[in-house]
Amino acid sequence: MTEVSPVLRILPEVLLTLTGVLVMLLEPVIDIKASRKPLGFLAISGTLAAIAATGYQLQLPPGTAFFGSVQSDAFSAFFHFVICGIVLVTLLVSLDYFEGHTTYVGEYYALILFGAVGMMLMTSSVELLMIFISLEISSISTYILAGYRKRSATSPEASIKYFLLGSFATSFFLYGIALCFGATGSTNLFDIARGIASGASPLLLTVAFGMMLIGLGFKVSLAPFHVWTPDVYEGAPAPVVGLMSTAPKAAAFAVLLRICYGAYGTMTHLWMPLIWILAVLSMTIGNLGALTQRNVKRMLAYSSIAHAGYLLVAFTSLAALGIASAGFYTAAYAAMNVGAFAVLGYLSGFDEKRTNLIDYAGIARRHPVAAAALSVFLLSLIGIPFTAGFFGKFYVFTGALNSGNAWLAVLGLLNSGVAAFYYLRLLAQMYMLPAEPTLEPNTMRARPGFILGVAILVFAVFALGIFPNRTLSLARDAGATFTSHPNPVPQPQAEAIPQQ
Amino acid sequence: MDVPIAWYLILSAALFSIGVFAFLIKRNIITIFMSIELMLNAVNLAFVAFAHHWHQVSGQIFVFFVMVVAAAEAAVGLAIIISVYRSRETLNVDQINLMKL
């Protein structure tokens, strides 16, 4: 057994933390009137370093560190790549978004980095205590980010709603952890799996799973725990919405996968019906809700509820395939949703001048490139072939069919049909209608950072839609970690820190 | 005399339920925030009871972390509440309804 230093197991998180602290330290040194862009570039280089570090982690043999609380493996690396990618693009897109509107831009970059640390730790934790702390790190950062347009009336409201319902959900998650600890005497996922196998109290375990599912359901906005989503997405700044509708959700889904397949792997009869019901509810409520919306951000919020439902469908196709398709869907969804919100943020500007569907009438004539980019993301959200969304849905529904959940696949496909309607309505609005003359033209010019960020996303959408194999094989490796390592990899002796 | 663990768990469940109901029916943001703290403390009680039951100190360590996180959450939460009060001059959730559900 080669010994791997424990720090290497959390290297990407360490790099991001250091960059975040550096950003906070440099922020007061920079002249108060000066642009905060250099801090943004620093944050971007930190994120690039974290991506490189994750690539390095892939070369390491999978294993745990810090008393078995974090595990770096193909699964954590896959989600690290997704989250780092989201953070990178969000930073690029917001380089100019806040410029001149608020003086707290330095803190914005630092908060995004710290939030990313929490999300990435969530995906590599195999200990409920670690999962709880990293969940809070990511949540607390996003609570603040949601309220970043301080002077507007809606942003603080979004922030407080997100905060109250988020902490409410966290308490449920925490109660679930306590009951899990009570049933098995441990908070380590592998020990919990062993406790379940050796016959721990099924009642306590069932209630514990339900509580944890409620907590995570709030975080990923599954129906019926979705009520906060439209309000928060409407009030929060658009680039932040792009981040928080994808990255924390990817992390929470990773936790859910680790709990379902890792800890509760032998109790599929318990969680399968629950997941089934939540998936159907989220898809249906999300899509029907989106149909009635006049506000574009609210519409996309409902669509994100529906997409969380599609993702849950992947859970029902058991074993490695389910994890692989869930991972792939997270990546595909991240690319298109971050992109859609980035373009919305650009078109409506910091003051959110364009909020309703009607404001997007004829926008293709005024902003042809931005409209084209938005169309790519919307078509991908529908699931048109040659886009990321198509293969995401394809793998999810094939998995459901193969595991005998034909009804779930049928309901999902019907839902995708309904969903096409409201995405196409926005597209038609942009291309078919004459421009609204009352709305003054957007003064914001497309800057290099924004163009680069959106270009990366458009490329990602097409790359995942035309050459999905590379990402899919990464996702397969991620899925395989659950089948090839049912037990924790033996811990190197070196980390057994002297006891007392 | 040794108190059975069930009593602690019942108390913890009762406190948690009171917190949930208070969260749902109270109208003042500060009170709602307090009910969340009540829920967290109910969880802490459950942790300590289980730690005693399993003779494992890890449950008690968990409680420390919960307290630290609750403090961090309170700091951010109160700041958000202040920012809401500045923009609305009210802390009644029924009047913080610019965006409808």
Interface residues (C-beta under 8 A of the other chain):
Chain A: L129 F132 I133 E136 I140 Y143 I144 G147 K150 R151 A153 T154 P156 E157 A158 S159 I160 K161 F163 L164 S167 F168 T170 S171 L174 Y175 I177 A178 L179 F181 G182 G185 S186 T187 V227 P230 D231 E234 G235
Chain B: L9 S12 F16 G19 F23 I29 I32 F33 I36 M39 L40 A42 V43 A46 F47 A49 F50 A51 H53 W54 Q56 S58 G59 I61 F62 F65 V66 V69 A72 E73 V76 G77 A79 I80 I81 S83 V84 R86 S87 R88 I96 L98 M99 L101
